[in-house]
Amino acid sequence: MDYEWLLEGDYYVSNEQGKDVILFADFGKAGFKRASSKISSVWRSLPQQIAAYGILGSVRGIHLVIRNSLALPNVNRIILVGKEIMPFFSFSAISLLHKNGASSSGRINGFREYVKEIYGMMPLIDDVDLDEDILFYFQKFIELQWINDLSEYRPKDDKEYYDFKSREDISKKVRELNVQYNRKKSLFKTRSNVMVGSHIYEESIEDAHKLALMQIMFSGHETDSQYGKTKELINLMITVKNPYDEVFSNKLYEDYGKDLVSPSLESEAYTYGRLLCQYEGFNQIDAIIQRLKNNLEDRAALASLWMPKKHLTDKSNQPCLDLVHVLVRNNKVNLTAYIRSNDMFKAWPVNVAGLAYINHYIWQNLSADYPDLELGYVTTISSSAHIYESDWKQALEKAMSYEKDFVQDKFGYFVLSRESKTYVAKVYENSGKLLGEVKDECAVSLRKKLVRMFSLTSEHASYIGEVLEGLRCGEEKLVDK
């Protein structure tokens, strides 16, 4: 790959698969005797995590640093090494650019004011040549860490002042840095293969929406459609445990739900409500309620919005929501819907809210005959779960606001222990009920059994591996949190 900065003579790509880029503010700290020195000849003791290293002596080089950091496939951190150099202030410039962004003319927001207040002078250059999208990706997917400086922009947990006397000192410090990243820029590149089948399980519509956007933006395949380019996952299944509070506290959601079960006669012919409740004079929602009143265990309480004779021949007004299936199990009313084409950024939250309203409506009508019934889950299966290119930026912003440490697996949890040479996993429901236990003499084999025997989320399966590793390292008993 050709990197723009190689032409400058002050940068060296050491490992294309590395995660860090090291930048120096002055030549002395990097071991340079003159500006034209090749850094490859003086810096050989870097760890494999370093993708590239070089000098950032001027604000004019910032656009090269950012573009090349994004071009390197796995880079997600830039480490700035050294004190600020006057009158260029390149480290303050890139730090403020990362924090505050830039104006439409390219001027770094707050940079001139900061330099004047701290250093009592004005910077020689205060603007950068970057497209808005490149700047956005830099702010979202690249971390900055500034060492050997007391700037307010350095990470708060880096309180120690580092006095580097040699290149070896810097190499040692870089090896000691062990920052865990929440996001990896490399995942943003489009996949060459199409992802089929993924399941999200969340408590609320809002959190489920963020995770769906995250999976599509990071794992989706770019594809063209009649309405423009999209990122797409096929057969994305999302289960929301409790969407009802959000539905009845949001007027948009509630009004949309009302129109699904009691559509206005003045509404257009093509609405989900008309197809569900008024198509050719038949009300499918009422029919579902009646079937379940006759038999709660019925597996045919299903409504179809796809009318083959009409929708396979008429390319206009084809419904995206096609099937709604209500199933009562364990005294809970659950709803599953099939959506052939789903705009996940703009439409899915309203879709699932409307479906939750339908489920609540059915539950209400059944409760008179079955007062002990409870509201259950709402699940959507989106055959084409996509986000349009015009929404990618906003979708990323919302996706990256997801802050949960972990999602409780609906399956349950394990208590893992080591008895002599045998690893034991006791299996519990989330209610605390013991279901049984699984044993194996090999920790790896036990993990494989648990993952294959039980329907675990990928996050849970990964965590089980961590817990078993703790047992291998001497712990006697660990509870899967």
N, C-alpha and C positions, 0 to 999 in steps of 0.2 A: 504494500500500500504506500502511496506517496503522501507524505505529510508536509504541509506548507512550511512548518517551522524548520525543517531540515535545510532549507535553502538559506536560512539566516546564519547557520554555523554555530549557534549557541544552545542547541538542544540535541538530545540523543534519545532515541527510542531503544530501551533496553530489553523490554519484554512486552510484546503486544497483548499478552493475556493478563498483565498486571493490573492492579486496581488503583494504584496511586500515581500521581504526578508530583514530583518534587521541584520546587522553584526557589531560586536564590535571588535576593535583591541586589547583591553586589558580587564582583568577581572574586574577591578575596576568600569569601566563605566557601565558594565552590572549588577553590584550588586553581583558579585561573591566574595567569600572569599577564595576559592581554586579551582583549575582546575577541580576537580571531581564533583563540585556542579552541580546539575541539574537546568538548566535555568528555567524549568517549575515551580520551587518552589519559584523563586524570581521575575518573570516577569508575572504579571497577568493583568496589566492595559493597554494592547495593543488594538487598534481598530480592527474591523473585517477585515480590508483590509490587515492585516499582515498574510501572509501564514506561515512564519517560522522566527525564530530569533536565534542567537547564536554567537559564537566567531570565528573569523578568525585570529588566532594568528600566523599562519605560512603559508608560500607559499605552503607547502605540503597539506594544506587543500583546496586549490583553486579548484582542480579537483572535490572534493566532493560537494563544494558549487555550482559549475556550473551544474554538473549532476543533483543534486537534485532540483535546481531552474528550470531546464528544465522539470524535471519529474512532479513537481507540476503543475496542469493543467492550472492555470490562471496567473502564475507569469510573470510579464514583467518589474519588476524593482528590483534592489538590492540597498539598502541604506546602505552606510558605515558610521558608527557613531564613532567618536573619532579621536585622533591624531595618527600619525604613531608611531609604536613601534620598536625601534632598539634592536637587529640587524636583525629583521625578515623582516620588510618593506612589510608586506603582503598586505596592502592597495595600496601602490604604484605598487606592482606586479600585482594585479588583474586589476587595472586601466590601466596600460600599456598594459597588455594582451588584454583588451577590445579594446584599441585604436590601437595597433600596431600588434597584433597577436603574433605568435611564429614561430621559425624556424622548419625545418623538424625534428630536434633532440629534440624539446620541449622547447628550450631556449626562454625566453620571450624577444622579440625584444626591445632593448633600455633600459632594466631594469638595467643591471649592470652599464651602462654609467650614467644613471640618478642618481642612488644612490651614485655613486662615486662623481659626480659633486655637488649634494645637501648636502650630509651628510659626504663626505670625507672618505668613507670606502666602502668595497665591501660586497654585501649581502651573507649570508651563503648559500642560495639556490636560483637558478635563472631559474629553469626549471619546467615544469608542464607535467603531464601525461594525455594528452587529444587527442582524435582522431580529425582529421582535420574537419570532419563534425560537431562534437559537438562544437568545437571552432567557426565554422562559424555560427551556430545557436545562440550561446551566443552573438556574436558580432552583429547579425542582429536583435535579438528578445528580448534582455534584455538591459534595460537602467541601467546606474550606476549613483548614486547620492551620493556624499561624503560631509557630513556636519561635522562641528567642525574641519575643516582643511582648510589651505590656499593653497592647491595644485592647480597647473594649470589645473589639470584634473577634478576639480570640475566644475559643470555647471556654465556658465558665469553669469546667473542671480542669483546665490547664493552668493552674495557679503558680506553678514553679517556674522560675526564671532559668533558662538553660544557657550556660556559657560554653559554646562550642569552640574548642581550640584546634580541632582537626576534622578532616573528612570522616575519620573513623568514629569520632564522637557523634557526628550527625547520623551516620549509618546505624550506630547502636541505638540511638534514640528512635529512629524510624522503625527499627525492628521491635521496639518496646510498645509502640503505639498499637493498640488493639481495639479499634473502634468498630462496633457492630453496626452495620448499615441496615436501614429499613427499606431502602429501595436500591435497585441496581439498574443503571442506565442501559446496560446491554439488553435487558429484556424489552426495551421499547422498540427495538428493530422488529420489523414484521417477520412473522414466521414463514418458512418456505412450505411447511405442511399445514393442513387444516386440522384444527382441534375439534374433536367430537366427544361430547359427553362430559359434563362437569356439574357438580352439585354444591350449592351454597345453602347453608342452614343458619338462619339468624332469628333473633328475637323480634326485631322491628323492621319496618319497610325501609327506613332511612339507612340503617346499617347494611341491610341486604343490598340496597341500591349501590352503596359505596363499594362493596366487595365485587358486585357484578361489573361495575365500571372498571375496577382495577384489573380484574381477570381479562376483560375484553381488550383493554388498552395494552396490557403487557403480554398477553398470550393470543390475542386475536390475529386473524389472517386478513390482510388487506385484499379487498375485492371490489369490483365495480358493480354498480347497480344503475337502474334507470334514473335514480335520483342523485347519483354521485358516488364518490369513493367512500367505502366504509371499512371499519375493522369489525370482524365477525367471529363469533363462536357458534358452533352448531350444537343443538340440543343442550342448551344451558337450563338446568333445573334449579329453581330457587324455592326454598320452603321458608315461609315466615310464620313463626310460632304465634305471635300476638300482634296482628296488624290493626286490631279493632280500636284501640285507644287513639291511634293516629287518624283513623278514618273519621271518627266522630268528634275530633277536635280540629278538623280541617274542613272548612266550608266547601272548598273545591272538590275534595274527595267525597264528602257526604252528598253533595248535589249530583255528582257524577253517578254515585251508587244509586241514588233515588231514581234517576232516569233509566237505569238498567232494569229495575223491577217494576217501574210504573212510568213508561215512556209517554211523553206528551204526544197527543194526536197531531199536533202541528209540526212535529219534528219531521226531518227528511226520511224518505223510505229506508235509506241505508243508515241505520244506527243499530248498535248492539241490542239496545232495549227493544226496538221494534222486532228484530229477528228472534229474540228470546221470548217475547211476550205477545206479539201481535202478528206474527208471520202467518198469512193465510188463515187468520182467525183463531190460531191455536196458541195458548199460553204454556210454554215449556216449563217455566218456573213453578207454576201451580201444579202441573202434572208431576214434577219431581217431588214436591211436598206431599201430594196424595200417595204416590208410590211408597214413600218412606213412612208415612202414617200407617199404611197397610202392612209394611214389613221393614223394620229398621235395618235389617241385614241385606236389603236389596242391593245388588251390584249393577243395576241398570238404571239408576237415577241420573240420567245423562241428557244434556241438551246439546243440540248441534246447530251451529250458526252457518255452516257451509252447506248450501243447497246445490248439489252436484249439477243438476240440469241448468240452473241459472249461472252459477259461479264458474263452471268450467268452460262455458261458452262466452260469457260476458266478462270482458277484461276490466271493466270499470266497476267500482264499488264492491270489490272483493273483500270480505271481512278478514282481518288479521287474526282476531280471536275466533277459533273454530269449534272447540269442544269444551264443555263444562261438565265435570263429573263430581257428584256429591256422594261421599261414602261415610257411613256411620260405623265407627269401630271404637271399642273400649269406652263406650258411652260419650264419644265426642263426634261432632259433626265436622268432617274435613272436606275441603274442596280442592280439586285439581283441575287445571285448565291447560289446554293446548293452544299455543299461539304460533301460527306458521311464520309470521314475520313481525319482529318486535324491535322498535326503536327504543333501545334500552336507556338512553339518556333522557329523552323527553316523554316517552309514552309509558314505559314500564311502571313507574310509581303510581300513575293514575290507573293503569290497568289492574294492578294487584289490589289497589284500594277499592276499586269497583267490585272486584271479585270477592273481597272480604265483606263488602256490604251485602252482596247476594247471599253469602254463606250465613251472615248474621240474620238476614231476613228469613231464610229457610229455617234456621235454628229457632227463631222466635215463633214461627208458625207450628213447629213441631213440639215446642215446650208445653203447649196446653195439654197435649196427650202424653208427653214424656217429660215431666217436670225436672227430672234428674239429668237431662242431657246437658252437655257442656260444649262450648265453642272449641273447635280444633284448629288445625293448621290450614293455611292456604298455600298451595304449591302451583307455580307456573312452569310449564315446559316450553321454552322458546326455541323453535326449530332453527330459525335464523335470528340470533341475538346480536344486534349490530349497533354501532355508533357511527353517525355520519361525520365526515371529515371536518365539517364546519363546527362541530361540537367537541372535537378532540381536546382542545385546550381546557374548556370548562369541565369536561369529564375528568381530565387528569387532576384538576384542582380539587374537585369533590372527592375523587378516589383517594388522594393523598391525605385527606382529612380524617380517614379511618384510624381510630386510636386504640381500639381494644387490644389487650395483651393476648387474649385467646378467646375462642368461642366454645362454650360448653358443648360437648358432643351429646346429641340426643340419645345415643346408644347407652351411655353410662360411663363407668370408670373402673379402674383396676387397683388392687392393693398387691404390690409385687414384693416378694421376699426371696431370700436364698436359704434353703435348708440343706446343709452339707453341700453336696455337689449338684443339687437340683434347684432350678429356678421355678418359682410358683407364682401364678397370677390368679388371684381371686377376683371374680367378675361380679360387679354390682350394677344395679339400676341406679339412676340418679336419685331415686327415692331412698336408697340405702338397702334395698332388698338384695341379698346374696343370691346369685343365679348359679354359681358353681365355680370350679377352678380348672386351670390348665397348667400342666407341668411339662418341663423339658430339661435335659441336662445341658443344653446349649442355649445361651442367651439369644443368639441370632435366630435359632430355630424357633424359640418361643415367640419372638417378635413376629416372625413370619406366620406362625399359627394364629396369633391374635388378630393380625391384619386380615388374614384370609377367612377366618371363622366368623368374625364379627364385622358389621358394616361401620367401620371407623372413618372419620374424616381424615384427610391427608395430614392436617395439622396434628391431630391426635396420634396418628400412626408414627409421625416423626418424633413427637414428644415421648412416646413409649420407648423408642430407641434410646433417647437420652437417659430415661429412668433406668433402663436395664444396664446401660453403661455404668451408672452409679453403683449398681449392685456388683458389677464385675470389679469395680475399684474398691470394694470393701464395705459398702453400706449393707446393713442386714435387712432393712425393710423400708420401702418407700411407697407413699400414697400418690397415685396419679391424680394431679390437681385438675 
